[in-house]
Structures are given as C-alpha cells and as structure tokens.
Amino acid sequence: MLGFAETFGGTLASFIIPAAAGLAIISLAARFLKAKYLAAFAIGLYFWFFSDTIGDANLLGANEGLSGGIFHVALWVCFGVGLLLMLTFDKEMFSPGPEGMKFGFAIPVLVAIAIGIHGFGEGAALSATAVTTPSTSLVDAFGGVAAGAAFVLHKALEPMMVGAAYWVYAKDHAKDLKGRVKDLAVLTLAFTLPGIIGGASTYYIVQAYPSVDFTYVFALGLGTSTYAAFRLARGMFEGPRTSSTDSTKMALMVLLGFTCLYLAALLHS
C-alpha cells in the first residue's frame, strides 16, 4: 500500500502540472489560430473524452441490457442531473445571435467545472489503487511508465477544451500578461480541484469500504460535460466564413483533436 502523502503528492502533480501546461499550449496556439479553429480542435477532443468517460460510467449500464434494475436507473439519473444542472445554469447559452455569446469569463470557468467533475472519479480511482496495491513504487502501482504517460497526456489535453472556451468567450477578459496568467491559474484550479478532492477524500474511505463504487461519479461527470460540447460547438460557427476551404480546415481541426486523445489512449494498452 502506498502512503497518503505519496499518493496525494502524485495526484497533485499529475493533475495540476499537465493542466497548466495544456492551458499554456492552447493559449500559445491562439496567437496563430482563430478561436473557431481552437473550438473545432476542442470538439474533436470532446468526442474522444465522451467515449472514454461513458466507458468509465460502464455505458450507463446499457451493456447489461434490462438486467440492471435500480442501478441502471441510478446511473441514468446521475447523468441526467449533471446534464440538466449545467445546461440550465447558463441562462444565455441558447439565446440567438450575440446574446448567446455573452457571459464572459464565467463560461470557461463553467466549462472547466463541467469537464473536471469526472476527475473526482479519477482521483478516487488513484486512491483506490494506492490503497490496494502491493507495490511500493508509485509508477509501478499505476501500470508503469506508459500508463502514467497516458494519464498525464490526458490531463494536458482535456483542459485544452477549457482553453478553447476561454479564447472564444473571454479573450478580452485579461488586459495584460499578469491578468492572463491569473485567468489561466483560475481555470487550472477549476479543472483540477474535483480530482484533487476526489483523491484526498476517498483514500481512507476506500480502506474502510473497499467495494465502494465510483461509477456514479463518472455518470454525473458525463452529464455535466455536455455543457462543454454545446458551448464549444457554438464557438465553431461564430464569425464569417473566410474561404472556400474553411469547412475542410474545421474538419481537420476536429480530426486532430480526436486523434490527439486517441493516441494518448493507445499508451494504456
């Protein structure tokens, strides 16, 4: 079994450092690409994120047919609560025209929370592994270098969806470099805090109740993440069409985003 301090330190490092790096990279890309291209890239990331997270939520029980009973209902309810909570919180999301593009810095913060909630389940899974492993090596306990690299890459790529939302909806929020760094720090915290809380709060819970099931947290996170998809998709269609090849460029950015997380996932195998 790994100790709490080692586990918590590993959780902090594997969540915060990659997330900050991912937000910095997408912000650098914003100097060369229009915001709608960043949104298209982020939608590609979301396609894989959704497929990955619904797997963590055990497909909401669909793979068991009609035999799941109340447990299927509970998973569906968690998904539905997450979806409704986020989609109704942003009162302007479905407003037509410029009204729907308002809300400023609050939008990327909400996107960070919406995507980051599934991190609670990931943090809990890290703690569960640390508690049950016979290994005394942090890297070996979590599947070796390749698996660790895959997790770190996921934690760097996923917040790029948050960064894309920032450059679509709140690019004028910061007035200088200091303000920009502050904004990105807030978004890093909003994205990583659920995972950090999940890791810290469940370490001793898992020791006492080894069979505790965190599938419902992933179902909730799957539902909340739909908010990010709606907001990012809207950002793809803002602004005039710039050329006859614009649709192809957008499609390529979607494919690039999907492929990035797909390649990171290959390291798990």
C-alpha positions in Angstrom: 0.0 0.0 0.0 1.2 3.5 -0.8 1.1 6.1 1.9 -1.3 9.1 1.9 1.4 11.7 1.4 2.9 9.9 -1.6 -0.5 9.3 -3.2 -1.7 12.8 -2.6 1.5 14.3 -3.9 1.3 12.2 -7.0 -2.3 13.2 -7.5 -1.4 16.9 -7.2 1.4 16.7 -9.6 -0.4 14.6 -12.2 -3.4 16.9 -12.2 -2.1 20.4 -11.8 1.2 20.4 -13.8 -0.3 18.9 -17.0 -3.4 21.0 -16.8 -1.4 24.2 -16.5 0.8 23.1 -19.4 -2.2 22.3 -21.6 -3.8 25.6 -21.0 -0.5 27.4 -21.8 -0.1 25.4 -25.0 -3.6 26.2 -26.3 -3.1 29.9 -25.4 0.1 29.9 -27.4 -1.8 28.3 -30.3 -4.4 31.2 -30.0 -1.7 33.6 -31.3 -1.7 31.8 -34.6 -5.2 30.3 -35.0 -8.6 31.8 -34.9 -10.8 31.0 -31.9 -13.2 29.0 -34.0 -10.4 26.6 -35.1 -9.5 26.1 -31.5 -13.1 25.3 -30.8 -13.1 22.7 -33.6 -10.0 21.1 -32.2 -11.7 21.1 -28.7 -14.8 19.4 -30.1 -12.5 16.7 -31.5 -11.1 16.2 -28.0 -14.6 16.1 -26.6 -15.6 13.3 -29.0 -12.9 11.0 -27.5 -13.5 12.4 -24.0 -17.1 11.4 -24.1 -16.4 7.9 -25.4 -13.8 7.4 -22.7 -16.0 8.8 -19.9 -19.1 6.8 -20.8 -16.8 3.7 -20.7 -15.8 4.7 -17.1 -19.5 5.1 -16.4 -19.9 1.5 -17.7 -22.0 2.8 -20.6 -24.7 3.8 -18.0 -25.4 0.1 -17.7 -26.5 -0.4 -21.3 -24.1 -3.3 -21.8 -26.2 -5.3 -19.3 -29.5 -4.9 -21.1 -32.5 -4.8 -18.9 -31.0 -6.8 -16.0 -29.5 -3.8 -14.1 -32.7 -2.7 -12.4 -32.4 0.2 -9.9 -28.6 0.5 -10.6 -29.3 1.4 -14.2 -31.9 4.0 -13.1 -29.3 5.5 -10.7 -26.7 5.8 -13.4 -29.2 7.4 -15.7 -30.3 9.8 -13.0 -26.7 10.9 -12.3 -26.2 11.5 -16.0 -29.5 13.4 -16.3 -28.8 15.6 -13.1 -25.4 16.5 -14.5 -26.7 17.5 -17.9 -29.7 19.5 -16.6 -27.7 21.2 -13.9 -25.1 22.6 -16.3 -27.4 23.4 -19.2 -29.9 25.3 -17.1 -27.3 27.2 -15.1 -26.1 29.1 -18.2 -29.2 31.2 -19.0 -27.8 32.6 -22.2 -26.5 29.5 -23.9 -29.4 29.0 -26.2 -30.1 32.7 -26.8 -29.8 33.6 -30.5 -27.1 35.9 -32.0 -24.7 37.9 -29.9 -26.7 37.4 -26.7 -25.7 33.8 -26.7 -22.0 34.8 -26.8 -22.1 36.8 -23.6 -21.3 35.7 -20.1 -17.5 36.3 -20.4 -15.0 34.6 -18.1 -17.8 32.7 -16.4 -18.2 30.4 -19.5 -14.7 28.9 -19.5 -14.9 28.5 -15.7 -18.2 26.6 -16.1 -16.6 24.5 -18.9 -13.6 23.7 -16.6 -16.0 22.5 -13.9 -18.2 20.6 -16.3 -15.3 18.7 -17.7 -13.4 18.5 -14.4 -16.1 16.8 -12.4 -15.2 13.4 -13.9 -11.8 14.0 -12.3 -13.3 13.2 -8.9 -13.8 9.7 -10.0 -10.2 9.5 -11.4 -8.8 10.9 -8.2 -10.8 8.3 -6.3 -9.6 5.6 -8.6 -6.0 6.6 -8.0 -6.5 6.4 -4.2 -8.2 3.0 -4.6 -5.2 1.7 -6.5 -2.8 3.2 -4.0 -4.6 1.5 -1.1 -4.9 -1.9 -2.6 -1.6 -2.2 -4.5 1.2 -4.4 -3.0 3.7 -2.2 -4.8 5.7 0.4 -3.0 6.5 2.3 -6.3 4.2 5.0 -7.4 4.9 4.4 -11.1 4.6 0.6 -10.9 1.4 0.8 -8.9 -0.3 2.7 -11.7 0.7 0.5 -14.5 4.2 1.6 -15.4 5.7 4.5 -17.4 3.4 4.1 -20.4 0.2 4.1 -18.4 1.5 7.1 -16.4 2.4 9.0 -19.5 -1.1 8.3 -21.0 -2.8 9.7 -17.8 -0.5 12.8 -17.9 -1.3 13.4 -21.6 -5.0 13.1 -20.9 -4.7 15.7 -18.1 -2.8 18.0 -20.5 -5.2 17.6 -23.5 -8.6 17.7 -21.7 -8.1 21.2 -20.3 -7.4 22.4 -23.8 -11.2 22.3 -24.2 -11.3 24.9 -21.4 -8.6 27.0 -23.0 -10.5 26.9 -26.3 -13.7 28.2 -24.5 -11.6 30.9 -22.9 -10.4 32.2 -26.3 -13.8 32.0 -27.8 -15.7 33.7 -25.0 -13.3 35.6 -22.7 -10.2 36.6 -24.7 -10.7 40.2 -23.7 -11.1 39.4 -20.0 -7.4 39.9 -19.2 -5.8 43.3 -20.0 -2.1 42.2 -19.7 0.1 39.2 -19.3 -0.3 39.2 -15.5 -4.1 39.1 -15.9 -3.8 36.3 -18.5 -1.7 34.2 -16.1 -4.2 34.8 -13.3 -7.1 33.7 -15.6 -5.3 30.5 -16.6 -4.5 29.8 -13.0 -8.1 30.1 -12.0 -9.1 27.8 -14.9 -6.4 25.3 -13.9 -7.8 25.2 -10.3 -11.4 24.9 -11.5 -10.5 21.9 -13.7 -8.2 20.1 -11.3 -10.0 20.7 -7.9 -12.6 17.9 -8.3 -9.8 15.4 -8.9 -7.7 16.6 -6.0 -10.7 16.5 -3.7 -11.6 13.0 -5.0 -8.1 11.7 -4.4 -7.8 13.2 -0.9 -11.3 12.4 0.4 -11.5 8.8 -0.7 -8.1 7.5 0.4 -9.3 6.4 3.8 -12.9 5.7 2.7 -11.6 3.0 0.3 -9.6 1.5 3.1 -12.8 1.1 5.2 -15.1 0.2 2.3 -13.0 -1.5 -0.5 -16.1 -2.2 -2.6 -17.2 1.4 -2.9 -18.4 2.2 -6.5 -17.4 5.5 -8.1 -19.2 4.7 -11.4 -21.9 7.1 -10.5 -19.4 10.0 -10.3 -18.4 9.3 -13.8 -22.0 9.2 -14.9 -22.5 12.6 -13.3 -19.4 13.9 -14.9 -20.5 12.6 -18.3 -23.7 14.6 -17.9 -22.0 17.8 -16.9 -19.5 17.6 -19.7 -22.3 18.0 -22.3 -22.3 21.7 -21.4 -18.8 22.0 -22.8 -19.9 20.3 -26.0 -22.7 22.8 -26.6 -20.6 25.9 -25.8 -17.6 24.7 -27.9 -19.9 23.8 -30.8 -21.4 27.2 -30.8 -17.9 28.8 -30.9 -17.2 26.9 -34.1 -19.9 28.8 -36.0 -19.1 32.3 -34.9 -17.6 34.8 -37.3 -17.7 34.9 -41.1 -16.6 32.1 -43.4 -13.1 33.1 -44.5 -12.5 30.9 -47.5 -13.9 28.1 -49.7 -11.7 25.6 -47.8 -12.9 26.8 -44.4 -15.1 23.7 -43.8 -12.2 21.4 -44.6 -9.9 23.3 -42.2 -12.5 23.0 -39.5 -13.0 19.3 -40.2 -9.2 18.7 -40.0 -9.1 20.5 -36.6 -11.8 18.2 -35.3 -9.9 15.2 -36.5 -6.7 16.5 -35.0 -8.3 16.9 -31.6 -9.8 13.4 -31.7 -6.6 11.9 -32.8 -4.5 13.5 -30.0 -6.6 11.9 -27.3 -6.8 8.7 -29.3 -3.1 8.4 -29.5 -2.7 9.1 -25.7 -5.2 6.3 -25.0 -3.1 3.9 -27.0 -0.5 4.1 -24.3 -2.9 2.4 -21.9 -2.7 -0.9 -23.8 
